[in-house]
């Protein structure tokens, strides 16, 4: 029986999120995520020709969005290859904490679409994956673009603007707000943006475009902090002001938060003097304020020895087996 595999990364929340104008002047919800190497979702799809298309099973069984993505992908790729749709078994493994705003469900969905496509001998484009991901979960993160900085319309699955080849280099001290409790995004108040809101988000978009073009970590930090502060109008994290004060005290360039979760980060320019001292001071300050530090990582390759916690530190992580359900966030590390 044909088997396919797929993988997708996660992210560390958003650098910018709001409502922006597309090339036709139409308002679109959009976001720019902070990529993070390491955790991700892996999918294996065992196709069973001759079975009914609805005969799809998943391990773990609670991955309903991934199962929906598998069903949509089977229908599309079977038609493309001239075969009748069929059922199969989807197996998902991974190590992304749920509910922190790191794109765990999108990662599952993208890995699934890629695995189903692989079982048909196909390699879908990022645009095709995004289209299926939005159909499967109504909105998706730009994880199918493998870390390229883009302003992405998450409800439409399309790129509003490609910002450049790579973000400015950053060192990120990750932490979890609210004790790492998941955020129920459906319970958050919905606020219709006014014209002034859209103008403010468009100004931040212009600044972020400049930060990427000039590799300016400080300017990127200003954009992320301003976006995070605007997000507090809805999220209202009680630790946010303490986090903002910490970043100023230790000489970081800014802070970023997940607009649909509890994950946050203090952003440093890797070229800043006495960087190790600043990072250690940040970790001490987070601890003093009762904000659990999670992972210190970079947006560029390192030897893993440059910073406290290392470039991809995870205390207590373990690989998930095929029958291991997606675990909730386990603090103090992802």
C-alpha atoms as one frame of an Amber mdcrd trajectory, in Angstrom:
protein
   0.000   0.000   0.000   1.432   3.414  -0.942   2.821   5.403   1.969   3.786
   9.065   2.057   5.498  11.250   4.632   5.467  14.964   5.330   6.904  17.461
   7.802   6.137  21.033   8.825   7.788  23.398  11.325   6.193  25.648  13.919
   6.723  29.328  14.752   7.182  31.447  17.875   4.150  33.677  17.575   3.852
  36.870  15.587   6.080  39.853  14.918   3.215  41.796  13.375  -0.506  41.135
  13.167  -3.389  43.340  12.158  -5.538  44.393   9.224  -3.809  45.539   6.044
  -4.668  46.631   2.516  -4.046  44.302  -0.410  -3.092  45.465  -3.902  -6.751
  46.196  -4.654  -7.114  48.346  -1.544  -9.237  45.718   0.206  -8.839  45.144
   3.947  -7.307  41.774   4.859  -6.349  40.278   8.204  -2.629  39.549   8.008
   0.365  38.509  10.063   4.133  38.036  10.033   5.337  35.108  12.133   8.680
  34.564  13.873  10.137  31.305  12.507  11.752  28.842  14.892  13.795  25.799
  13.966  13.386  22.640  15.988   9.879  21.546  16.967   7.527  20.424  14.238
   4.888  17.935  13.117   5.603  14.786  11.156   2.914  12.870   9.265   2.789
   9.438   7.690  -0.149   8.568   5.438  -0.849   4.955   4.532  -3.179   4.959
   1.537  -5.566   2.023   1.179  -6.771   1.776  -2.439 -10.178   0.185  -2.807
 -11.551   1.441   0.508 -14.220   4.114   0.921 -12.912   7.718   1.038 -14.546
   8.267   4.420 -12.574   5.337   5.876  -9.900   7.659   7.238  -8.406   7.044
  10.657  -5.861   9.058  12.617  -3.414   8.409  15.415  -3.862  10.300  17.698
  -7.605  10.217  17.047  -8.284  13.803  18.166  -6.544  15.526  15.227  -9.799
  16.476  13.508  -8.320  19.318  11.434  -5.590  17.047  10.122  -8.161  14.372
   9.226 -10.175  17.010   7.344  -6.998  18.046   5.522  -6.269  14.413   4.627
  -9.759  13.975   3.200  -9.479  17.143   1.100  -5.987  16.217  -0.084  -7.000
  12.663  -1.047  -9.907  13.991  -3.117  -7.677  16.471  -4.957  -4.644  14.270
  -5.566  -6.674  11.200  -6.514  -8.431  13.229  -9.198  -5.146  14.703 -10.399
  -3.600  11.239 -10.819  -6.732   9.661 -12.307  -7.378   7.328  -9.383 -10.557
   6.817  -7.327 -10.465   8.430  -3.852  -9.825   6.004  -1.029  -9.363   5.800
   2.708  -6.208   5.403   4.715  -4.465   5.833   8.038  -2.820   9.055   9.177
  -0.152   8.942  11.883   1.059  12.183  13.430   4.002  12.739  15.737   5.545
  15.944  16.963   6.722  18.072  19.822   4.890  21.401  19.465   3.065  22.532
  22.620  -0.639  23.158  22.077  -2.417  26.413  22.881   0.609  28.706  23.052
   0.121  30.204  19.596   2.971  28.332  17.908   0.959  27.025  14.958   0.565
  23.435  16.149  -2.673  22.773  14.253  -1.385  24.347  11.034   1.806  22.318
  11.339  -0.259  19.130  11.628  -2.360  20.118   8.624   0.587  21.015   6.389
   2.503  17.862   7.309  -0.641  15.868   6.503  -1.191  17.479   3.104   2.444
  16.862   2.206   2.220  13.226   3.334  -0.923  12.552   1.294   0.628  14.216
  -1.750   3.772  12.132  -1.281   1.683   8.946  -1.222   0.504   9.895  -4.734
   4.028  10.774  -5.865   3.270  14.493  -5.938   4.985  17.535  -4.451   2.485
  20.388  -4.060   3.485  24.042  -4.254   3.288  26.194  -1.099   0.302  28.002
  -2.622  -1.547  24.709  -3.140  -0.782  23.593   0.420  -2.013  26.946   1.789
  -5.285  26.643  -0.118  -6.013  23.201   1.339  -4.910  24.292   4.828  -7.396
  27.174   4.870 -10.179  24.843   3.715  -9.271  22.435   6.524  -9.075  24.925
   9.395 -10.568  28.242   8.180  -7.258  30.063   8.788  -3.628  28.993   8.708
  -0.131  30.238   9.457   2.465  30.601   6.666   4.453  27.532   7.745   4.342
  26.080   4.227   6.749  28.887   3.195   9.532  27.440   5.404  10.508  30.577
   7.293  10.516  33.190   4.525   9.321  36.533   5.964   5.989  37.409   4.412
   2.888  39.335   5.325   0.338  36.532   5.075  -3.458  36.704   4.871  -4.181
  33.819   7.210  -7.896  33.553   6.433  -7.293  33.469   2.687  -4.051  31.503
   2.542  -2.209  33.984   0.358   0.847  36.206   0.572   0.038  39.913   0.761
   3.708  40.905   0.539   7.050  39.104   0.381   9.205  41.158   2.730  12.597
  39.790   1.696  14.821  36.710   1.812  15.324  36.639   5.589  14.578  38.482
   8.806  17.355  40.474  10.482  19.405  38.208  12.767  17.877  37.950  16.236
  18.478  36.210  19.528  15.160  35.387  21.183  14.621  34.625  24.862  11.317
  32.795  24.853   8.846  32.781  27.718   5.214  31.919  28.434   2.667  34.387
  29.713  -0.313  33.447  31.831   1.551  30.436  33.176   1.419  28.915  29.712
  -2.364  28.428  29.824  -3.907  28.015  26.351  -5.769  31.006  24.942  -9.335
  30.384  23.760  -9.269  32.617  20.694 -12.993  32.049  20.049 -13.825  33.709
  23.372 -11.837  36.871  22.647 -13.840  40.028  21.909 -14.132  40.955  18.246
 -13.320  44.593  17.549 -13.957  46.028  14.109 -10.841  48.015  13.114 -11.295
  51.696  12.432  -9.557  53.648   9.690  -6.939  54.847  12.170  -6.152  51.262
  13.165  -5.525  50.253   9.558  -3.286  53.295   9.015  -1.276  52.360  12.130
  -0.835  48.767  10.944   0.186  49.966   7.496   2.843  52.217   9.075   4.202
  49.219  10.989   4.210  47.226   7.739   6.304  49.950   6.072   8.758  49.962
   8.980   9.023  46.169   8.967   9.693  46.187   5.235  12.543  48.638   5.873
  13.877  46.577   8.790  14.074  43.456   6.602  15.638  45.338   3.667  18.347
  46.862   5.882  18.753  43.927   8.317  17.916  46.341  11.143  17.172  44.298
  14.274  16.397  47.385  16.351  13.755  48.623  13.936  12.236  45.149  13.741
  12.090  45.115  17.556  10.230  48.423  17.569   7.662  47.060  15.128   7.171
  43.849  17.122   6.778  45.761  20.389   4.239  48.158  18.889   2.261  45.256
  17.423   2.380  43.361  20.721   1.145  46.446  22.589  -1.756  46.879  20.170
  -2.594  43.215  20.694  -3.029  43.839  24.410  -6.245  45.724  23.645  -7.738
  42.237  23.229  -5.353  39.797  24.932  -4.682  41.834  28.111  -1.781  39.744
  29.408  -1.174  40.927  32.997   2.594  40.382  32.597   2.943  42.452  29.453
   4.104  45.697  31.078   6.658  43.780  33.153   7.924  42.113  29.978   8.201
  45.484  28.237  10.096  46.920  31.212  12.494  43.956  31.227  13.349  44.430
  27.555  14.222  48.092  28.168  16.241  47.324  31.305  18.430  44.634  29.699
  19.004  46.455  26.409  16.890  44.210  24.185  15.477  45.590  20.940  11.881
  44.619  21.630   9.301  42.006  22.576   6.942  39.848  20.551   3.897  37.835
  21.510   1.613  35.279  19.965  -1.629  37.034  19.201  -3.504  33.734  19.571
  -1.599  32.220  22.478   0.660  32.710  25.465   4.123  32.395  23.929   6.263
  35.542  23.965   9.878  36.520  23.353  12.410  39.171  24.276  14.346  40.114
  21.133  18.076  40.899  21.096  20.396  42.191  18.407  23.161  39.536  18.228
  25.667  42.325  17.471  24.934  44.101  20.770  27.907  44.370  23.151  27.973
  42.031  26.156  25.191  39.928  24.678  25.638  36.956  27.015  25.415  39.286
  30.006  22.210  40.841  28.629  20.613  37.456  27.997  21.494  36.211  31.477
  20.096  39.409  32.955  16.900  38.872  31.006  16.546  35.324  32.321  17.054
  36.512  35.895  14.507  39.294  35.455  11.922  36.935  33.977  12.407  34.600
  36.922  12.057  37.479  39.394   8.715  38.421  37.831   7.445  34.827  37.811
   7.449  34.610  34.014   8.687  31.133  33.003  11.602  31.253  30.539  11.322
  28.546  27.897  13.805  28.549  25.038  16.643  30.795  23.925  17.121  30.513
  20.178  18.339  32.435  17.173  16.996  33.204  13.726  20.373  32.290  12.222
  22.635  29.201  12.427  24.881  28.901  15.498  27.121  26.310  17.097  24.692
  26.044  20.025  27.246  27.376  22.547  26.758  31.122  22.236  23.960  31.747
  24.704  22.542  30.553  28.008  20.108  27.705  27.208  21.819  27.225  23.816
  20.381  28.036  20.417  17.681  25.394  20.682  17.427  24.567  24.367  14.537
  22.367  25.487  14.579  21.039  29.020  12.409  17.997  29.422  11.406  17.529
  25.801  11.009  14.018  24.503  10.160  12.665  21.071   6.524  11.656  20.755
   5.788   8.114  19.731   3.089   7.228  17.207   0.517   6.658  19.968   1.519
   9.671  22.066  -1.175  12.317  22.159  -0.075  15.915  21.620   0.986  16.983
  25.087   0.001  20.297  26.646   2.716  22.886  27.190   5.179  21.672  29.766
   6.962  24.546  31.451   9.523  25.882  31.857  10.609  24.692  28.426   9.042
  23.930  25.093
